[in-house]
Amino acid sequence: MAGQLIVSVSAISERTVDDIAGVCGELRSRSVPLSLLTSPRLKGGYRLDRDTTTVDWLTARRTDGDAIVLHGYDEAATKRRRAEFAVLPAHEANLRLMAADRVLDHLGLRTRLFAAPGWAISPGASKVLPRNGFRLLAGLSEITDLVRETSVRARVLGIGEQFLSEPWWCRTLVLAAERVARRGGIVRLTVSGRQLRKPGPRQALLDAVDLSLMHGCVPTVYRWLPDPVLEDAA
């Protein structure tokens, strides 16, 4: 039975977009779309709403079949070594979600998909996602349909962000991806855009993709689909 392949990239900004675009081209030649983990604000004073080049690139990528996934609100406002949504109570998480949603809506990039920074999310943050209209949560070890309240288990294999990026880890990631693909599972690869300038992480990502495709994995993106039965009845 064929598995699936989902590739995502985070830390998208004017500093990384050229490197990400290069890998995007490599993946497109393999018919592999990207899930673009998008944050309104990053460390170093970066704000997406002041970066028209990246906004235009994201818009074009979504038009071409990539997915926009909200990936937090303000990386700079979080404590060191702690992901933004990892321990937030519901009220504070709700405020950050609303703020992030407003920014993406203003930029024409609104999405109903969410992946927490560091792939770590508190119970309170999980609780308020549906209240804010989000339909899919991509977590560290599972993908949750927030409307149907169902989950599919599949662990993220990553380079950068909270994952390692050393050569031994890159080799481990490639081997792990192949094992999942061979079993017909869901291969979930993610990489920080900050790592894509380095030849090691970049090649490891492409090797993991190639092995997944070799084992028959079908490329896709994070997405939420309405119930066909309900859609037909509407």
N, C-alpha and C positions, 0 to 999 in steps of 0.2 A: 504494500500500500504506500502510495507516494505521500511524502510529508510536505511541509510548507517552509518557506524561507522568508523571514522578515528582517530587513536591514534598516537600522536607524542611526541617525547622527545627531549629536547635541553640540552645545557651545557654538551656535551659528551666529556670526557677527561679521562686521567688515574686516576683522583681522583673520578670519578663517574661511570666508566664503569662497575665495579662489581655490583653496586646497580642497574644499568640499565639492566644488563644481568639477574639479578634475576627477575625483573619485566617482562622482555622479556620472560623468561621461563613460568611465570604465564600466560601471554597472549597467548603464543603458545599453552598451554594446552587448551585454549579456541578458538584456531584457529584464533587468532587476530594478524595480522602483525603490524609492527611499521613503522612509517615514522621518520627517524633519521635526525634531524635538525643539520647539521654538519657545524662547523666553523673552519677555519684554525688556528685562534688565539683567545685566551680567556684571561681574566684578570689573573694576577699573573705570567705573562711570559710564559704561556702555548702556545706551538706550536704543531699542529697535526703532522707535518712532522718529529718531533723528538720523536714521541710516536708510535713506531711500534706495540705495543700490541693493542692499540685502532684501529689503521689502519687495522690490521689483523682481528679484531673483526667486524669492519664495513664491510669489504670485505666479510666476511663469512655471515653476516646478509643479505647483499644484494643478495648474491647467493641463500639464503634460502627464498627470497621473500620480504624482507623489502625494503623500498625506502630510498635513500639518497637525502636529500633536502639541498641545500646550504642555510646557515643561517647567512649571513654576512661574513665579512673578519677579522676585528681586533677589538674585543670588547674593548680591553685596550686603543685604540686610541680615543675613543668617550668621549664626555663630560659627566659628572655625571648627572644622571636623564634624559639623552637624548639617545634614541636608535640610533644605528649607521647610518641607512639609512633614518631616520625620516625627516630630513630637508636638505639633500644633494642636491646640484645642479647637473644637468646631467653630467657635465664633471668629477666632483670628484667621483660621483657614478660609472661612467664608469671605472675609474681607479681602484677602489676597486673591482668591479666585475671581471675585467680582471685578477687582482692579485689573487683573490680567485679561479677563474677558473683554472688558471695555477697550483696552489698548488694541487687542487683536481685531475686535469688531471695527474700530475706527480705521485700522489699516487694511481692512478687507480680507483679513486672514482668520476670521473666527472659526473655531473648531469645536466639536463635541467630544474630542478624544483627549485623554489626559495621561501623562506619565510623570510621576513625581521626580524632582531632582534627586539623584542618587538612588532612584527606584525605591525609596523608602517613604511610606505614607502612614500617618497616624490614623487610629480609628475615627477620630473626630473629623479629619480631613476627608476620609473615605465617605463618611456619613453625609457631608454637605455637597459632595460632587453631584449627585442626582438633582438636588434642589437647585443647582445652578445650571441645569440643562445638560450636564455631561452624561454621555451614554456608554462610554468605554473607558476602563482603567487598565492601563498596561503596567502591571506590577513586576516585582523582581522575579517571582516564581510562578505567576499565573496572569492570564488575561481575563478580565471580568467584564461581562455584559451587565451594566448597571441598571438597565431597564428590565431585563428578564431575571436578574439576580442569579446568573449562572457563571461558572468559571471554567477555563481550560488551563490545565497545568502545563507550563513550559518555562524553563528558567532562562534568564537573560545571560548571554555570554558577551562580555564587554572588554573594551580597551580604553583606559582613561576614565575621567570623572572619578567615581569611587573604586573603579577597577584598576588593576596594575597595568603596566605597559612594558615591563622588562621583556627581553627576548624569550626567556623561559616561559613566561606567561603567554606570550603570543603563540608559541608552539603548542602550549596546553590548550589554548582556545581553539586552534585549528583541529586538533585531535578530538576535542569534545564535540565540536560542530559535526565532524564526520560521524561520530558515534550516534548522535541524535538523528542525523540524516539517514544513516543506514537502517535505523529502526523505524523509519517513516514518521518521525516526530516533527515538532515545530522547532526549527532552528531560528532562534532570536539573537541576532548579532547587533551590537551597538558599539559605536566608537565616538569619542569626543573629537570634535573638529580640530581641537588644539593638537591632536596627535597625528593628524593626517599629513603634516609636513615631514614627518619622520618616515623613512623608507621601511623600517621594520613593522610598525603597526599597520601601515598602509598595505604592505604585501600580505601580512597575516590576514587582514580582512578579506582581501581578494582571494587568497588561497582557501579560506573557509567558505566563501561564496562558491567558488568553483567546485569544491568537493561536495557541497550540498546539492548543487545542480547536477553533478555527475551521478548522485544517488537518487535523482528524480524529484527533488523538492520543487514545489511550485512557488515561484516568487509572488509575494503579495505585500500589502501594507497593513498597518493597523487601521481598522475600519469597523463601523457599525452598520449593519443592514437591518431595515425594518422587517418584521415578520411578513413573509409573502402572503400568508392567508389574510392577515389584517389589511395589507396593501390592496389585495384583490377586492376585498369587501368594501373598501372605502369609496 
